[in-house]
Each structure stands twice: as structure tokens, then as C-alpha cells.
Amino acid sequence: MPGFTCCVPGCYNNSHRDKALHFYTFPKDAELRRLWLKNVSRAGVSGCFSTFQPTTGHRVCSEHFPGGRKSYLVRVPTIFPLRGVNERK
């Protein structure tokens, strides 16, 4: 049975090992999806992911949401501890 791995750069959480976490698909709502893509920021040093378009298999784990879970009030991931580590200055 396949599991999910978080698609946030530097996050290696997966649904088999980290059973307490939740994994969320990218929203279909255009504005929310744009915010998620902006925050997840998969463009790295090489910029090879600058045109990243998530599929139904791409997930973001609950560690990136304030309070540890997506909710009606918390709809956009904002916690990215490794942000800027590999980005160009």
C-alpha cells in the first residue's frame, strides 16, 4: 500500500513512519492553491522546480500548519523551518 511523503523541501515526513501526522492535498480553489504554492516554494538553488505544478499525489504534512492541523480557520501552510537554507541570495 503506497503512502505519502511531504512535498515541502527539506521535510521527509511520510505517512508510514509518522502515523500521527495528517497529509493534505493542494486545494482546488485557485486563490488558496496560489498561496500554498507560494508558501511551499519548491524553487531551489538550481531553480529546476520553479515551474512546480502539484498533482493529486503531492501532499503537505500537518507540521506545516499552525496548531499542527489544517482547519477552517487555518487553511494555508505557514511553518517552514528550513526556508532559505538552499535558496540563492
C-alpha positions in Angstrom: 0.0 0.0 0.0 1.6 3.3 -1.0 2.0 6.1 1.4 2.6 9.8 1.2 5.7 11.9 1.7 5.5 15.6 2.4 6.5 17.6 -0.8 7.9 20.6 1.2 11.7 20.9 0.5 13.7 19.5 3.4 10.7 17.7 5.0 10.9 14.0 5.0 7.8 13.1 6.9 5.8 10.1 5.5 2.5 8.5 6.3 4.0 5.1 7.1 6.5 6.2 9.6 4.7 9.3 11.0 1.3 7.9 11.8 0.2 10.8 14.0 0.5 13.3 11.1 -2.1 14.2 8.5 -1.2 14.8 4.8 -3.2 17.3 2.8 -3.6 17.6 -1.0 -3.3 21.0 -2.6 -6.6 22.8 -2.7 -8.6 23.2 -5.9 -9.6 26.8 -5.1 -7.4 28.9 -7.3 -6.5 31.6 -4.7 -5.8 29.0 -1.9 -3.7 26.9 -4.4 -1.7 30.0 -5.3 -1.0 30.8 -1.6 0.1 27.2 -1.0 2.4 27.1 -4.0 3.9 30.5 -2.9 4.5 29.3 0.6 5.8 25.8 -0.2 8.3 27.4 -2.6 9.9 24.4 -4.3 12.3 26.6 -6.3 15.7 25.6 -5.0 19.3 26.6 -5.8 19.1 25.3 -9.4 15.5 26.7 -9.9 14.6 23.4 -11.5 11.3 23.3 -9.5 10.4 26.9 -10.3 7.5 25.6 -12.5 6.3 23.1 -10.0 2.7 22.0 -10.5 1.4 19.7 -7.9 -0.6 16.5 -8.8 -3.0 14.6 -6.7 -0.1 12.7 -5.3 1.7 15.7 -3.8 0.9 16.3 -0.1 1.8 18.7 2.6 2.1 17.3 6.1 0.3 18.8 9.2 3.6 20.0 10.7 3.5 23.0 8.3 0.2 24.3 9.7 -0.1 26.3 12.9 -1.6 24.1 15.6 -0.5 21.0 13.7 -3.6 20.6 11.6 -5.4 22.2 8.7 -8.8 23.6 9.8 -11.5 26.0 8.6 -9.5 28.9 10.2 -6.0 27.6 9.3 -6.1 26.9 5.6 -2.6 27.8 4.4 0.7 26.1 5.5 3.0 28.7 7.0 5.6 26.8 9.1 8.8 26.1 7.1 11.8 25.7 9.4 14.3 25.1 6.6 13.2 28.1 4.4 16.1 29.9 2.9 18.7 27.2 3.6 19.3 26.3 0.0 17.9 29.4 -1.8 20.1 31.8 -3.7 20.8 35.1 -2.1 
